[in-house]
Every structure is written in C-alpha cells, then in structure tokens.
Amino acid sequence: MQLVDSNKEELDTSTIIARAVGEAKDAGQIPKQVTLQAAILSVIAEGSMPNTKVEQIGNTVFMSHYSEDGKEVAMRAFNADTARNYLESSIKYVKALPEQGVERMTSAFSYKKILQLFNTIARRPELQEWGMQVYKLNTGAMRAYVILKGA
C-alpha cells in the first residue's frame, strides 16, 4: 500500500479505510472467501454501531467502541499515513482518551510494527505512569491492554 504523508495530502476517511482493509486482505488477515467489498462494508457497518466513534487524525482513522459507562474503549486504527505521522496521530488519540473519561483501552493487532508503535508511545515521558500489557493470542495476533493514569 502506498502511504500518503498527511502533511502534504489528507485523504478522506473512506479512502483510508479502503486502503487499510485492502492491505489486510492482501496480507491474508481476511479470509479468502470474504471479498474486499464485503470486508469494507463490514467496517462501515461496524462504525455505525452504538457507542462507537470514528475519528480521523491525519491519514489515520481510529474506530473506538466505548463501554456503556465510557470508561473503557476497544480501539483499532486504519492507517494510510507515514510512520512518523501515524505515531504522532496515535499519541494525539491516546492522550485525548483520559480527557474523555476513559480509564482503560484495549486493541488487537497482527502486525509486529504495531507492537513497536505501542512500545514507543509507552516510553514517552508524559505517559510513564500508564500501565500496558501485551498478550499473544492463540491466533497469532496480539492484544494490548492499557491503563490510562490521570483519567
């Protein structure tokens, strides 16, 4: 997938999602019997679920599923931005969560580069009090659990 530097060109939300889902399909993370169109439509439907917020920062789209009380969020990101911008957008996203009353966040992912992203964010001085644990799932994917201090 060709990444687009959001400092030079900002893509629309649907383009970012389509590119990220296409990359996941190409990587074999979506079953072969599921067409790309069906996978994209399922993400669109997911974004309209209750207690779900879809927001774009740069060329990254964050889909957040909030608990009923708003203190927990399950998140996933769809990215079409450069690595540096993806990191900066992710930092903006997670730093805003405690301001919204979120105390805990979880995210499942398959790419080891996402683990590097989580670890880089966790090393930031202003986030040192946050707690994070990453578990490998029996599917080979990983799940990060983050306790957001200061919430």
Backbone torsions as a table, in degrees:
resi	resn	phi	psi	omega
1	MET	NA	137.0	177.3
2	GLN	-83.2	122.2	177.9
3	LEU	-82.6	148.6	-178.4
4	VAL	-122.9	119.2	179.5
5	ASP	-65.0	113.8	-177.2
6	SER	-67.0	-15.5	175.1
7	ASN	-73.7	-17.7	179.9
8	LYS	-107.5	-35.6	-179.1
9	GLU	-151.4	125.8	177.3
10	GLU	-99.9	123.1	178.9
11	LEU	-82.3	160.6	174.9
12	ASP	-82.9	160.5	-174.9
13	THR	-55.1	-45.3	-177.0
14	SER	-64.9	-35.2	178.5
15	THR	-67.1	-42.1	178.9
16	ILE	-61.6	-47.4	-179.9
17	ILE	-62.1	-45.2	-179.4
18	ALA	-61.1	-41.6	179.3
19	ARG	-65.9	-44.9	-178.1
20	ALA	-67.2	-40.7	178.5
21	VAL	-67.4	-38.3	176.4
22	GLY	-61.1	-40.4	177.8
23	GLU	-64.6	-42.5	178.6
24	ALA	-63.0	-39.1	178.1
25	LYS	-64.2	-45.7	179.4
26	ASP	-63.2	-30.8	-178.6
27	ALA	-83.7	-0.2	178.4
28	GLY	80.5	15.6	-179.8
29	GLN	-85.5	-7.4	176.1
30	ILE	-118.4	130.8	-177.8
31	PRO	-53.1	144.6	-176.8
32	LYS	-58.5	-33.6	-177.4
33	GLN	-73.9	-11.4	177.6
34	VAL	-92.1	120.1	-179.9
35	THR	-72.7	158.8	177.3
36	LEU	-59.4	-42.1	179.5
37	GLN	-60.3	-44.5	179.5
38	ALA	-64.4	-38.8	179.6
39	ALA	-65.2	-43.0	178.8
40	ILE	-64.7	-42.9	178.8
41	LEU	-62.8	-34.8	179.1
42	SER	-68.5	-34.8	177.0
43	VAL	-67.7	-41.0	177.3
44	ILE	-61.1	-43.8	178.1
45	ALA	-64.0	-39.7	178.6
46	GLU	-60.4	-38.7	-179.6
47	GLY	-66.3	-17.7	-180.0
48	SER	-100.2	8.2	178.9
49	MET	-68.6	155.4	176.9
50	PRO	-59.8	149.3	178.5
51	ASN	59.6	28.7	-179.9
52	THR	-116.7	137.0	178.6
53	LYS	-125.4	132.6	176.7
54	VAL	-115.6	121.7	179.8
55	GLU	-136.9	145.5	-179.7
56	GLN	-110.1	130.4	172.1
57	ILE	-126.5	116.5	-174.1
58	GLY	62.6	-134.7	176.3
59	ASN	-104.9	38.5	174.7
60	THR	-125.6	134.3	177.6
61	VAL	-111.5	126.2	178.8
62	PHE	-105.7	125.0	175.8
63	MET	-108.6	119.4	-174.4
64	SER	-119.6	127.2	175.8
65	HIS	-107.5	112.6	-175.5
66	TYR	-93.0	144.6	171.8
67	SER	-66.8	164.1	-178.0
68	GLU	-58.1	-36.7	179.9
69	ASP	-85.7	-3.8	176.5
70	GLY	77.5	7.4	-176.9
71	LYS	-91.5	-12.4	179.3
72	GLU	-128.2	146.5	177.3
73	VAL	-139.6	135.4	169.9
74	ALA	-104.2	123.9	-170.7
75	MET	-125.3	149.4	165.6
76	ARG	-144.4	153.4	-175.8
77	ALA	-119.5	145.8	174.2
78	PHE	-117.4	117.1	-172.2
79	ASN	-119.4	140.0	172.0
80	ALA	-135.4	18.3	-175.2
81	ASP	-102.9	170.6	176.3
82	THR	-67.3	161.9	-178.4
83	ALA	-58.5	-45.9	-179.1
84	ARG	-61.5	-45.8	-179.3
85	ASN	-68.4	-36.1	176.9
86	TYR	-60.9	-44.1	177.6
87	LEU	-60.8	-49.6	-178.1
88	GLU	-63.0	-40.6	177.6
89	SER	-65.2	-39.7	179.1
90	SER	-65.2	-39.2	177.6
91	ILE	-63.7	-45.1	177.5
92	LYS	-58.6	-43.9	-178.6
93	TYR	-61.2	-53.2	-174.6
94	VAL	-70.0	-32.3	178.7
95	LYS	-68.9	-25.2	179.2
96	ALA	-79.8	-21.2	-176.0
97	LEU	-59.7	-49.5	179.4
98	PRO	-60.0	-31.8	177.7
99	GLU	-65.0	-23.0	178.3
100	GLN	-91.8	0.3	-179.5
101	GLY	92.7	5.8	-180.0
102	VAL	-76.9	132.9	179.3
103	GLU	-109.1	-26.2	-177.0
104	ARG	-138.3	142.0	178.8
105	MET	-132.6	144.9	173.5
106	THR	-134.0	150.8	178.3
107	SER	-152.4	133.9	175.5
108	ALA	-104.3	143.3	-178.0
109	PHE	-156.9	162.8	-178.4
110	SER	-114.0	-29.5	-175.5
111	TYR	-79.1	132.5	177.7
112	LYS	-64.6	-25.5	177.5
113	LYS	-64.4	-28.5	177.9
114	ILE	-70.5	-36.5	174.9
115	LEU	-60.9	-42.5	176.2
116	GLN	-60.2	-40.1	178.3
117	LEU	-61.6	-48.5	178.0
118	PHE	-58.6	-45.1	-179.1
119	ASN	-64.9	-38.1	177.9
120	THR	-64.4	-43.7	178.5
121	ILE	-64.3	-42.3	-178.2
122	ALA	-63.8	-25.0	179.9
123	ARG	-82.5	-6.8	-179.6
124	ARG	-64.5	134.1	-175.6
125	PRO	-54.1	-41.1	-177.3
126	GLU	-73.2	-7.9	-179.3
127	LEU	-115.0	11.6	-175.6
128	GLN	-61.1	-27.5	-178.9
129	GLU	-80.9	-9.3	178.3
130	TRP	-72.5	150.4	176.8
131	GLY	-109.7	140.2	179.3
132	MET	-141.1	137.7	173.9
133	GLN	-134.4	134.5	178.6
134	VAL	-117.0	131.0	179.6
135	TYR	-117.2	141.8	173.2
136	LYS	-87.9	129.5	-179.5
137	LEU	-88.2	160.0	-178.4
138	ASN	-67.4	-11.4	176.1
139	THR	-82.8	-8.8	-175.6
140	GLY	97.5	-16.1	176.9
141	ALA	-76.3	176.2	177.8
142	MET	-126.7	157.7	176.3
143	ARG	-134.5	127.1	177.5
144	ALA	-102.2	137.0	174.0
145	TYR	-117.7	127.9	-176.8
146	VAL	-127.3	128.4	172.5
147	ILE	-97.6	121.3	-175.3
148	LEU	-94.1	101.3	178.3
149	LYS	-71.0	153.1	178.8
150	GLY	84.7	6.6	179.6
151	ALA	-78.5	NA	NA
